[in-house]
Amino acid sequence: MTKSIAEYWDVVEMGEETIKKVLKNSGLTKSEAEIYIFLAKHQALKTTEIAKLTRKDRAQVFRILHSLQTKGFVEATLEFPAQYTTVPFENVLESILEAKKEEVVFIEKTKEDLLSYLREKRQSKSSLEKFVVIKGDRKIFSKITQMVRNTKHQLSASATFSVLMRADRFDVFDVAINHPLRSQIQYRFLTELSKQNLKAVNMILKRTPKTDFNFKVRNPDLGLKLFPRMITRDDEEVLFFTTPESNETGKDEVCLWTNSKSLVQTFTAVFEDLWHNSTDLQSKVSEMETHKKSVSINVESERVERNYQKILRSAEKEIMMITSSKNLIRFWEAEPPFKEWAKHNVSVKIMAPITKKNLMVAENLSKFCQIRHIAACQLSTTVIDSKYLFQFKITPEDQEELGANPSSDTPFYSDNLEYVGKMKVIMDDLWRNAQVPSKTTIESILEPPAAEVSAFVDNSYTYSRPDSPYRKSVISYEEKPKMVTEKEVLSKMRNASKHLVRSPLDAIVFYGKRASAIIRQLNHLKLPEMIVEVYNWNEKSSFGAENWLVISLWLETAKGNAFVPVAHVQDIPISLGRRKALSLVYFNTPAAKNIQIIKKEEFQVQSYGNILFAGWTRQIPLLPEKYSLPPAAILFEGYGEIKPGVIRIGFPSGFKQTMEFNGLEAFATFFHPSAKYSGPGTDGTLSREIISTAKLPSTNQRHQGS
C-alpha cells in the first residue's frame, strides 16, 4: 500500500526539512515546496481554501499550483472549481531518482567533451601574457610550490639565504625531492654563503638525495649581488620579489608573477649570467669548514694591504679593478702613480657605482684610465697583470647609501694563475657590459640649473641636454617657486584628502611617487636614447589610484636633437575630457596622438620606500611608427640624501604644473629581451613623495598656444 507524505511525517519527526531539501534539489522553489508539503497533510482542497489556510494571495497560490501540476507533483480534479491533491511522495522520489540517473548517464557520456572544452578554455586563458601580484609569505611560497610541482625540465632560483630558509619552512624542498620527475629535472639555486649561514646550508645540502636528483647550488663570485631575487620555470614563467632585500622579514613581502615570454627570456638571461659567474657551493662549504683556501691564502689585513700597494704600483701591463663608490674617491685622493703607469703603457680599468658624488672624480680619472659604471658589489677586487688577485670587504659605510649587504669575508690575496685567470675572465665579461658614464645627467635634462626654468621651446614639449644646441632656446619663468622642506611634503601627503574635479577649471592634484631615468645605448633594440618616466599615483589623487608610463626618445627636431615625448601609457580608462587634457600636456608632440590604455594585469607598478618597479607584458608602439618598446621591466633604487624641491612648468598650450617632491638620485636597471642594462646613479631620479598640481588653461590661452 502506498504511503502518503503525512504517514512519513509520523515516522520521521524532522522529516519536513529533509523533504524540503529533496524537493528543492528536484527543481522546486521554496514556495512550491511549502505548498506541496501543506497539501500533502490534507485531503483535496480548492485554490481558495489553500490560500485562506496558508494566508497567501489567491493569485499567487493559483500560479504555484499550476507550476506544481506542470512539473508532475500535483493533480487536479475535473470538477469546477477544481480540487488539488499531491502525487504520492513515493512516486515523486522514484521520478527524482530516475531523472538523476539519466543526468549521471548524460554527464558520463559527455565527460570527455566537457573536459576537453574546459582544457582548451584554460589553455587559451593561461596563454594570455599577464602580471599577477602575490602578497604575503603563505601565498608567495604556495605559488613557488606550485611552480616546483609543474616543473618538467628546469627550475632556477636566485635568492638570498633567508628566502631559501623560508622556502624550506614551507616544505618547498620536500616537494622538489619527492617530485615524480625529479631524475629528469635540473634544479639550480644561487645564494650567498657566509660564516653565519654555513651550518644551515650544510643541513639543506645533506638532506638532498645523492642519486636521481640533479640539485646544484652556487655562490656568486666577486661579491656580485643576487639581483633580482627570482625563480624561473621551464622558460614558461617567472616570479620575482619587488620588495627591497633589507625588507626580508617576511612582512609585506610582495612578488610579481608573469608568463610573458619576453620577460621570462629576459630574467632567464640575467640568471644565466649570474650562474656563469659563480662557484659551486659545496666546494665553498668545504673551504670554509676546513679554514683552507685552495686557491687563495688568507693573511693578516695589514700585510695584504702593504703587499697590494707594492704590486699595484709596480704593475707592468694591466690593472683591472672593481670597487665601491666611495673607494673610487679614495683611490683618486691617494694620488696613484699615473705617470709611471703611462710610461710603461699600463692599462688601467676601473669599475664602480657612479653617483653624483663621485662623478667629478670619475671625469678626472678618465683622463688617465678607463672608468665604467657597475652595480654595487660586496667585495672590492683587483687583478694585476693577470697574475695577482686582491679582495677586500667593502665596509658598511661605503654600502649604506647603495643598499648593499657588506661581505663578512676577510681580505685575501692569491697568485694561483688558474684561479686568478678565472676571476679575470669574469671581470672582462663585466667590463664589456658595463656602462661608460656620461657628463649629461638626468637632473640636467629634466630639472634645469635654476629650479624655475621650464624646459620647453616654442610649441614643443621637449627635454634638451646641456650639450645640445636646443638648450639655447630654453625659456624660463620670472617667478621663483617657494622652496619646500622634506617634512612639509610628508605632512601634505599624510594629511591630504581627495581633491575632486568638478569643472574643467578646477585644479587636478596627484599624490604618489615618480621615477625617471635615461636609458642609453640601445642599438640592439633599434631604439635611440630614451627617457623612461613612471608615475605611481595613490587613491587620494583626483582620479584615484593609477599608474603611468611616459617614453621620450632622443629625436631630431627643427632646432636640433632633443628628448621628445612619444608615448603615454596608463592602466585605467580615461574620459574624453581627460584625454583632451593630456593632449594639451603633450601639445605638438607624438605623445599627444599616442595615449594608450593597458590593463592592470599587463602593466604593473610596485613601490616600497626607496624602491620602484614597473613592468609591462605588451609591446608598446611608439611614434614615429618605426619604433616600438618590447615587453620589459625597469627597477629604480633611490640612494643618498633626500633633496626636497619645487618645480613649476609652463607648457606652450597654457597648461601649468607645479611639483613638490622629496627627491633622491637613483640607479635604474632596465630588463629587456636582449640584455640587462644597469645605469649609473647620475642617470636616474626617484621622487619618494611627490604632489603634482595641474591647472588647465582657459579657452583664450588654448587658442594662443595653438
C-alpha positions, 0 to 999 in steps of 0.5 A: 500500500502506498504511503502518503507524505503525512504517514512519513511525517509520523515516522520521521519527526524532522522529516519536513526539512529533509523533504524540503531539501529533496524537493528543492534539489528536484527543481522546486522553489521554496514556495512550491515546496511549502505548498506541496508539503501543506497539501500533502497533510490534507485531503483535496482542497480548492485554490481558495481554501489553500490560500485562506489556510496558508494566508497567501494571495489567491493569485499567487497560490493559483500560479504555484499550483499550476507550476506544481501540476506542470512539473508532475507533483500535483493533480487536479480534479475535473470538477469546477472549481477544481480540487488539488491533491499531491502525487504520492511522495513515493512516486515523486522520489522514484521520478527524482531518482530516475531523472538523476540517473539519466543526468549521471548517464548524460554527464558520463557520456559527455565527460570527455567533451566537457573536459576537453572544452574546459582544457582548451578554455584554460589553455587559451586563458593561461596563454594570455601574457599577464602580471599577477601580484602575490602578497604575503609569505603563505601565498608567495611560497604556495605559488613557488610550490606550485611552480616546483610541482609543474616543473618538467625540465628546469627550475632556477632560483636566485635568492638570498639565504633567508628566502631559501630558509623560508622556502624550506619552512614551507616544505618547498624542498620536500616537494622538489625531492619527492617530485615524480620527475625529479631524475629528469629535472635540473634544479639550480639555486644561487645564494650567498654563503657566509660564516653565519649561514654555513651550518644551515646550508650544510643541513639543506645540502645533506638532506638532498638525495645523492642519486636521481636528483640533479640539485646544484647550488652556487655562490656568486663570485666577486661579491656580485649581488643576487639581483633580482631575487627570482625563480624561473620555470621551464622558460614558461614563467617567472616570479620575482620579489619587488620588495627591497632585500633589507625588507626580508622579514617576511612582512609585506613581502610582495612578488610579481608573477608573469608568463610573458615570454619576453620577460621570462627570456629576459630574467632567464638571461640575467640568471644565466649570467649570474650562474656563469659567474659563480662557484659551486657551493659545496666546494665553498662549504668545504673551504670554509669548514676546513679554514683552507683556501685552495686557491687563495691564502688568507693573511693578516689585513695589514700585510695584504694591504702593504703587499697590494700597494707594492704590486699595484704600483709596480704593475707592468701591463694591466690593472683591472679593478672593481670597487665601491663608490666611495673607494673610487674617491679614495683611490683618486685622493691617494694620488696613484702613480699615473705617470709611471703607469703611462710610461710603461703603457699600463692599462688601467680599468676601473669599475664602480657605482657612479653617483653624483658624488663621485662623478667629478672624480670619475671625469678626472680619472678618465683622463688617465684610465678607463672608468665604467659604471657597475652595480654595487658589489660586496667585495672590492677586487683587483687583478694585476697583470693577470697574475695577482688577485686582491679582495677586500670587504667593502665596509658598511659605510661605503654600502649604506647609501647603495643598499648593499649587504657588506661581505663578512669575508676577510681580505685575501690575496692569491697568485694561483694563475688558474684561479686568478685567470678565472676571476679575470675572465669574469671581470672582462665579461663585466667590463664589456657590459658595463656602462661608460658614464656620461657628463649629461645627467638626468637632473640636467635634462629634466630639472634645469640649473635654476629650479624655475626654468621650464624646459620647453621651446616654442610649441614643443614639449621637449627635454634638451641636454646641456650639450645640445644646441636646443638648450639655447632656446630654453625659456624660463619663468620670472617667478621663483617657486617657494622652496619646500622642506622634506617634512612639509611634503610628508605632512601634505601627503599624510594629511591630504584628502581627495581633491575632486574635479568638478569643472574643467577649471578646477585644479587636478592634484596627484599624490604618489611617487615618480621615477625617471631615468635615461636609458642609453645605448640601445642599438640592439633594440633599434631604439635611440636614447630614451627617457623612461618616466613612471608615475605611481599615483595613490587613491587620494589623487583626483582620479584615484589610484593609477599608474603611468608610463611616459617614453621620450626618445632622443629625436631630431627636431627643427632646432636640433636633437632633443628628448621628445615625448612619444608615448603615454601609457596608463592602466585605467580608462580615461574620459574624453575630457581627460584625454583632451587634457593630456593632449594639451600636456603633450601639445605638438608632440607624438605623445599627444596622438599616442595615449594608450590604455593597458590593463592592470594585469599587463602593466604593473607598478610596485613601490616600497620606500626607496624602491620602484618597479614597473613592468609591462607584458605588451609591446608598446608602439611608439611614434614615429611608427618605426619604433616600438618598446618590447615587453620589459621591466625597469627597477629604480633604487633611490640612494643618498640624501633626500633633496626636497624641491619645487618645480613649476612648468609652463607648457606652450598650450597654457597648461601649468604644473607645479611639483613638490617632491622629496627627491633622491638620485637613483640607479635604474636597471632596465630588463629587456629581451636582449640584455640587462642594462644597469645605469649609473646613479647620475642617470636616474631620479626617484621622487619618494613623495611627490604632489603634482598640481595641474591647472588647465588653461582657459579657452583664450590661452588654448587658442594662443598656444595653438 
